[in-house]
Amino acid sequence: MTGVRAEDLSGTDHEQVVRCHDRSTGLVAYVAIHDTSLGPALGGTRFLPYPSEHAALTDALRLARAMSYKNALAGLAHGGGKAVIVGSPASDKTPELLRAYGRFVEALGGRYVTACDVGTYVADMDVVSETTRWATGRSPERGGAGDSSVLTAFGVFHGMRAAALHRFGSPSLAGRRVGIAGVGKVGRHLVDLLLDDDAEVVITDVDPKAVASVTAAHPEVRAVPDAATLVRQPLDVYSPNALGGALDVDTVAVLTATVVCGGANNQLAHPGIDEALAGRGVLYAPDYVVNAGGVIQVADELRGFSMERARAKAADIYETVVQVLAEADARGITPAAAADLLAEARMAGGPWAGALYPGLAAASRQHREPLAEPVSDPAGKQVP
């Protein structure tokens, strides 16, 4: 069963799509490389029980494209890619399957660098790295950065500061009421950062244990039953940090916050939601801009991980959001549209724009060594 037809790729602008099948372990995976104008594609591996291979491929294509834009605006020398493994992480994930997957990644020659995503974790990347040099998001014991949610939250916080400056005239969240949906990982760290900035925090999560953990550590934090209740609370800022699609027509209609800034991916449930937010006077900080701290963290592993260096890079998200919002105002468009234009401009000016990135010739020779010295592409430009 493949469920995939040639026409499923018709009209896409992806550079390369690979189906991976290992007979001995049952591995079925897709790797999608969208764009390598800036360097090797970087993006996580998602492990889910997709209803069909068609659904898995569609997800890989969509996510790879999104990573091109995220990596571009994060200022990374990386293009966008994504991988999906078809199956249940609970029953189908084995060390042998992960090693087989690593061999497929290795066969791409450094054109794709993988990391964790939904259904994969730091321990999984440790196993994958046994058969490929191009696995990041590994444990500190394996020379990696560990949990990327720390810098993801840090970046969201700085994006929120930039949005607060634009909307309220000050980059401080002091005295502002921030509603956080999802406090399992990124949202949990974000609570700490906001409280340190003297914000008032209201939370919700589908997992009662996650809520209890936050309120036990911070009795001043108030919890509400669900996201539907949260968005109706009097809020200055709404921060979705759980599943995608948090901003739909119904939510936008009742939202009290005048700023939306969160770590969840794909927050806009439908095309045009960014226009609907703007129509209600809500300032939206594009999700792929503010949640780039995690990919900044795993990208730094290729240079020999330094938390200090990665943290400084993630702090730049503040200036990026300032630039996006200024561009939106200048052009009279939404921040989401402005972010896309800025990302596309950076990709168009990338060192490998118009010339296929070759992989190992311009990437790190070993994942524990610094990046190789700059080399020239066929047009004579240097790769950082």
C-alpha positions in Angstrom: 0.0 0.0 0.0 1.5 3.3 -1.0 -1.5 5.5 -1.8 0.9 7.9 -3.6 0.6 8.9 -7.2 2.9 10.8 -9.5 0.4 13.6 -9.6 0.8 14.1 -5.9 4.0 15.9 -6.6 2.8 17.8 -9.6 3.0 21.5 -9.2 5.2 21.4 -6.0 8.3 23.6 -5.9 10.3 21.1 -3.8 13.8 20.3 -4.8 13.8 16.6 -3.8 11.4 14.1 -2.3 12.5 10.6 -1.3 10.5 7.6 -0.2 12.4 5.4 2.2 11.4 1.7 2.7 13.4 -0.8 4.7 12.1 -4.3 4.3 13.7 -5.8 7.4 12.2 -3.2 9.9 9.1 -2.2 8.0 10.2 1.4 7.8 8.2 3.6 5.5 9.3 7.3 5.5 9.3 10.3 3.3 12.0 13.0 3.3 11.0 16.3 1.6 13.7 18.9 0.8 12.0 22.1 -0.2 14.8 24.6 -0.7 18.5 24.7 -0.2 19.3 28.2 -1.4 20.8 29.1 2.0 22.4 25.7 2.7 21.5 22.2 3.8 17.8 21.6 4.6 17.1 21.4 8.3 13.9 20.1 9.8 12.6 17.5 12.2 11.3 13.9 11.8 7.6 13.4 12.5 6.5 9.9 13.5 2.8 9.4 13.3 0.1 6.8 12.3 -0.9 8.5 9.2 -4.1 7.1 7.6 -2.3 6.7 4.3 1.1 7.4 2.6 -0.6 10.1 0.6 -1.4 11.9 3.9 2.2 11.4 5.1 3.6 12.8 1.9 1.3 15.8 2.0 2.4 16.5 5.6 6.1 16.2 4.7 5.7 18.6 1.7 3.8 21.2 3.7 6.1 21.1 6.7 9.3 21.2 4.6 8.1 24.4 2.8 7.3 25.9 6.2 10.8 25.1 7.4 12.4 27.0 4.5 10.6 30.2 5.7 11.4 29.6 9.3 15.1 28.9 8.8 15.4 31.9 6.4 13.9 34.4 8.9 15.9 32.8 11.8 19.0 33.9 9.9 20.3 30.4 9.6 22.5 29.0 6.8 19.9 26.3 6.2 17.1 25.6 3.8 13.9 23.8 4.7 13.2 20.1 4.9 11.1 17.6 6.8 10.7 13.9 7.2 7.8 11.8 8.3 7.8 8.2 9.4 4.5 6.3 8.9 3.5 4.3 12.0 2.7 4.4 15.6 5.5 5.6 17.8 4.1 3.4 20.7 4.2 0.1 18.7 6.3 0.5 15.6 9.3 2.5 16.8 12.3 0.3 17.4 16.1 1.0 17.5 16.5 -1.0 14.4 13.9 1.0 12.5 15.5 4.3 13.7 18.9 3.1 12.5 17.5 2.2 9.2 16.0 5.6 8.9 19.4 7.1 9.8 21.0 5.2 6.9 18.5 6.8 4.5 19.3 10.3 5.9 23.1 9.6 5.5 22.5 8.5 1.9 21.4 12.1 1.1 24.9 13.2 1.7 24.3 16.1 4.0 21.6 17.8 1.9 19.1 17.1 4.8 19.8 17.5 8.5 17.2 16.0 10.8 16.0 16.6 14.4 13.1 15.9 16.7 9.5 16.5 15.9 6.1 15.1 17.0 6.6 11.5 17.9 10.4 11.6 18.1 12.5 12.6 21.0 16.1 13.3 22.1 16.7 9.6 22.8 15.5 8.7 19.3 17.9 11.2 17.7 20.7 9.5 19.7 19.8 6.2 18.0 19.5 7.8 14.5 22.9 9.4 15.0 24.4 6.0 15.2 24.0 5.6 11.4 24.2 9.2 10.2 26.2 12.3 10.8 23.2 14.5 10.1 21.1 14.1 13.2 20.8 17.0 15.6 18.7 17.4 18.8 20.8 14.7 20.5 21.4 14.4 24.2 24.3 16.3 25.8 26.0 13.0 26.4 26.1 12.5 22.6 27.4 16.0 22.0 23.9 17.5 21.4 21.8 20.3 22.8 19.1 18.3 24.5 15.6 19.6 25.0 14.9 22.5 22.5 11.8 23.8 24.2 14.0 26.0 26.5 15.2 28.2 23.6 11.9 27.9 21.8 10.2 29.6 24.8 13.0 32.1 25.1 12.5 33.1 21.4 8.7 33.4 21.9 9.2 35.6 24.9 11.4 38.0 22.9 8.9 37.9 20.0 6.3 38.9 22.5 8.4 41.7 23.8 8.7 43.1 20.2 5.0 42.8 19.7 4.3 44.5 23.0 6.6 47.4 21.9 4.6 47.7 18.7 1.2 47.5 20.3 1.7 49.0 23.8 4.7 51.2 23.3 7.0 49.3 25.7 8.8 45.9 25.3 8.0 45.0 28.9 5.1 42.6 29.7 4.9 44.0 33.2 1.3 44.5 34.3 0.0 42.8 31.1 -2.3 39.8 31.3 -1.0 36.9 29.2 -3.1 33.8 28.5 -1.1 30.7 27.7 -2.8 27.6 26.1 -0.5 24.6 26.6 2.0 24.5 29.4 3.5 21.1 28.9 6.9 22.1 27.5 7.4 25.5 25.7 4.5 27.1 27.6 5.9 25.9 30.9 9.2 27.7 30.3 7.3 30.7 29.0 5.4 31.1 32.3 8.7 31.5 34.1 10.0 34.1 31.7 6.7 36.1 31.9 6.5 36.0 35.7 10.1 37.2 35.9 9.0 40.2 33.7 6.1 40.9 36.2 3.3 39.8 33.8 0.0 38.3 35.1 -0.4 34.8 33.7 -3.5 32.7 33.1 -3.1 29.2 31.8 -4.9 26.1 30.4 -3.9 22.7 29.2 -5.6 19.4 28.3 -3.3 17.6 30.7 -4.4 18.4 34.4 -0.9 17.3 35.5 0.8 20.0 33.5 -1.5 22.6 35.0 -1.0 21.3 38.5 2.8 21.5 38.0 2.7 25.1 37.1 0.2 26.2 39.8 2.2 24.3 42.4 5.3 26.1 41.5 3.6 29.5 41.0 0.4 29.9 43.1 -0.1 33.3 41.6 -0.9 31.8 38.2 -4.6 31.2 37.6 -5.9 28.3 35.6 -9.1 28.0 33.5 -10.7 24.8 32.2 -10.0 25.1 28.4 -8.8 27.2 25.6 -12.4 28.3 24.7 -12.7 29.7 28.2 -9.2 31.3 28.1 -9.7 33.3 24.9 -12.8 34.9 26.4 -10.9 36.1 29.5 -9.8 39.7 29.6 -6.3 39.4 28.1 -3.7 41.6 26.6 -1.8 38.8 24.9 -3.0 35.3 23.8 -0.2 32.7 23.5 -1.1 29.4 21.8 1.6 26.8 22.7 -0.1 23.5 22.0 -1.6 22.2 18.7 -1.8 24.0 15.4 -5.0 25.5 14.1 -5.6 27.5 17.4 -6.8 30.5 15.5 -10.0 29.8 13.6 -13.0 31.9 12.7 -14.8 31.2 15.9 -11.8 31.9 18.1 -11.0 35.2 16.4 -14.6 36.3 16.8 -14.4 36.1 20.6 -10.7 36.8 21.3 -10.2 39.6 23.8 -6.4 39.9 23.5 -5.0 42.5 21.1 -1.7 40.6 20.6 -1.3 37.0 19.6 2.2 35.5 20.1 2.8 31.8 20.8 5.0 28.8 20.1 2.6 26.5 18.4 3.1 25.7 14.7 0.6 26.5 12.0 -1.7 28.6 14.3 -3.8 30.0 11.5 -6.4 27.4 10.9 -7.5 28.7 7.4 -6.2 31.1 4.8 -7.4 34.6 5.5 -7.3 34.2 9.3 -4.5 36.7 9.4 -6.8 39.2 7.7 -9.6 38.4 10.1 -7.2 39.1 13.0 -6.1 42.4 11.5 -9.8 43.3 10.9 -10.4 43.0 14.6 -7.4 45.0 15.5 -5.4 42.1 16.8 -1.6 42.1 16.2 -0.4 38.7 15.2 3.3 37.8 15.6 3.8 35.1 12.9 4.3 31.7 14.6 7.2 30.5 12.5 9.2 33.7 13.3 8.7 33.7 17.1 9.1 29.9 17.6 12.4 29.6 15.8 14.5 29.3 19.0 14.3 25.5 18.8 15.7 25.2 15.3 18.3 27.8 16.2 19.3 25.5 19.1 19.6 22.3 17.0 21.4 24.1 14.1 24.1 25.2 16.5 25.0 21.5 17.2 26.6 21.3 13.8 29.2 23.8 15.1 29.8 22.0 18.4 26.9 23.1 20.6 27.2 26.3 22.6 24.2 27.4 24.7 25.6 30.9 25.0 25.9 31.3 21.3 22.5 29.7 20.5 20.8 31.8 23.2 22.3 35.0 21.7 21.1 34.0 18.2 17.6 33.3 19.6 17.5 36.7 21.2 17.7 38.2 17.7 14.1 37.1 17.2 13.2 40.3 18.9 14.7 42.4 16.1 13.3 40.1 13.4 9.8 40.6 14.8 10.4 44.4 14.9 11.4 44.3 11.3 8.4 42.2 10.2 5.9 44.5 12.0 7.5 47.6 10.5 7.4 46.0 7.0 3.8 45.1 7.5 2.9 48.7 8.4 5.0 50.2 5.5 3.3 47.9 2.9 -0.2 48.0 4.5 -0.2 44.2 4.7 -0.6 41.6 7.5 2.5 40.6 9.6 2.1 37.0 8.2 2.4 38.3 4.6 5.3 40.6 5.5 7.2 37.7 7.1 6.7 35.6 4.0 8.1 38.4 1.7 11.2 38.9 3.9 11.9 35.2 4.0 11.5 34.8 0.3 13.9 37.7 -0.3 16.5 36.1 1.9 16.2 32.8 0.1 16.4 34.5 -3.3 19.7 36.0 -2.2 21.1 32.8 -0.8 24.5 31.5 -1.8 23.0 28.5 -3.5 20.0 30.2 -5.1 19.8 28.9 -8.7 22.4 26.2 -8.0 21.7 22.9 -6.3 23.3 22.6 -2.9 25.7 19.6 -3.2 25.6 18.3 0.4 28.9 17.1 1.8 31.0 19.5 -0.3 29.7 22.4 1.8 28.6 20.8 5.1 30.4 19.7 8.2 32.5 16.7 7.7 31.6 15.3 11.1 28.7 16.3 13.3 31.1 16.9 16.3 33.4 19.2 14.3 32.9 22.8 13.4 31.5 23.6 10.0 33.9 23.3 7.1 35.7 26.4 5.7 33.6 28.3 3.2 33.6 26.9 -0.3 32.4 28.4 -3.5 29.3 27.4 -5.4 29.3 27.1 -9.2 28.5 30.9 -9.5 31.6 31.8 -7.4 29.6 32.8 -4.3 30.8 31.7 -0.9 28.8 29.5 1.5 28.9 30.6 5.1 
